[in-house]
Amino acid sequence: MDITQMGTVLAIVVITYLIGTAAKQVKQVKDEAIPVIVGVSGGILGAVGMFVIPDFPANDIMNAIAVGIVSGLASTGVNQAYKQIKK
C-alpha cells in the first residue's frame, strides 16, 4: 500500500470512529464491546470497499476484510490517543 491509497483506509477509520461514537451513546452498549463493534463494522466496510473503491489496497475478500478490521480498530486507537493527549 502506498501513500495514494491511504485515503481509502482513512475513510474506513473515520466511519468506524463515528460508529464507535454512536455506540458509546447507547446506554446498553458496554465500553468493552465498542472495539468489537468497530472491528466488525470495519470488516464489513472493507469488503464493501473492495468492490466499490477502485484503488482499494486489497484485491481479495480476506485481505479486504482484514484491512477493514485493522482500520476499524485503529479508530479505537485514535480515540484513546486523543483522550491521553487531552489529559
C-alpha positions as CSV (number, residue, x, y, z in Angstrom):
1,M,0.0,0.0,0.0
2,D,1.4,3.4,-1.0
3,I,0.5,6.8,0.2
4,T,-2.1,7.4,-2.5
5,Q,-4.2,4.5,-1.1
6,M,-4.3,6.0,2.5
7,G,-7.4,7.9,1.7
8,T,-9.5,4.8,1.3
9,V,-8.3,3.3,4.6
10,L,-8.7,6.7,6.3
11,A,-12.3,6.7,5.2
12,I,-12.9,3.4,7.0
13,V,-11.2,4.8,10.1
14,V,-13.4,7.9,10.2
15,I,-16.6,6.0,9.5
16,T,-15.9,3.4,12.2
17,Y,-14.9,6.1,14.6
18,L,-18.3,7.7,14.1
19,I,-19.9,4.2,14.6
20,G,-18.0,3.8,17.8
21,T,-19.0,7.3,19.0
22,A,-22.6,6.5,18.2
23,A,-22.4,3.1,20.1
24,K,-20.9,4.9,23.1
25,Q,-24.1,7.0,23.3
26,V,-26.3,3.9,23.6
27,K,-26.5,3.0,27.3
28,Q,-27.0,-0.7,26.7
29,V,-23.6,-1.0,24.9
30,K,-20.8,-1.6,27.3
31,D,-17.4,0.1,26.7
32,E,-15.7,-3.3,26.2
33,A,-18.0,-4.1,23.2
34,I,-17.1,-0.9,21.3
35,P,-13.8,-2.3,19.8
36,V,-15.7,-5.4,18.6
37,I,-18.4,-3.2,17.1
38,V,-15.9,-1.0,15.2
39,G,-13.8,-4.1,14.2
40,V,-16.8,-5.9,12.7
41,S,-18.0,-2.6,11.1
42,G,-14.6,-2.1,9.6
43,G,-14.5,-5.7,8.2
44,I,-17.9,-5.1,6.5
45,L,-16.8,-1.7,5.1
46,G,-13.5,-3.3,3.9
47,A,-15.4,-6.0,2.0
48,V,-17.7,-3.4,0.5
49,G,-14.8,-1.1,-0.2
50,M,-13.1,-3.7,-2.3
51,F,-16.0,-3.7,-4.7
52,V,-16.8,0.0,-4.6
53,I,-13.5,1.8,-4.4
54,P,-11.3,1.5,-7.5
55,D,-7.9,1.9,-5.7
56,F,-8.7,-0.1,-2.6
57,P,-5.5,-1.7,-1.1
58,A,-6.8,-5.3,-1.2
59,N,-7.5,-7.5,-4.2
60,D,-9.2,-10.4,-2.4
61,I,-12.0,-10.6,0.1
62,M,-9.9,-11.9,3.0
63,N,-7.4,-9.1,2.8
64,A,-10.2,-6.6,2.3
65,I,-11.9,-7.7,5.5
66,A,-8.5,-7.7,7.3
67,V,-7.8,-4.1,6.1
68,G,-11.2,-3.1,7.3
69,I,-10.9,-4.7,10.7
70,V,-7.5,-3.1,11.3
71,S,-8.8,0.2,10.1
72,G,-11.8,-0.1,12.5
73,L,-9.6,-1.0,15.4
74,A,-7.3,1.9,14.5
75,S,-10.3,4.2,15.2
76,T,-10.3,3.0,18.7
77,G,-6.6,3.7,19.0
78,V,-7.2,7.2,17.7
79,N,-9.9,7.8,20.3
80,Q,-7.6,6.6,23.1
81,A,-4.6,8.6,21.9
82,Y,-6.9,11.7,21.8
83,K,-8.0,11.0,25.4
84,Q,-4.5,10.6,26.6
85,I,-3.2,13.7,25.0
86,K,-6.2,15.6,26.4
87,K,-5.2,14.6,30.0
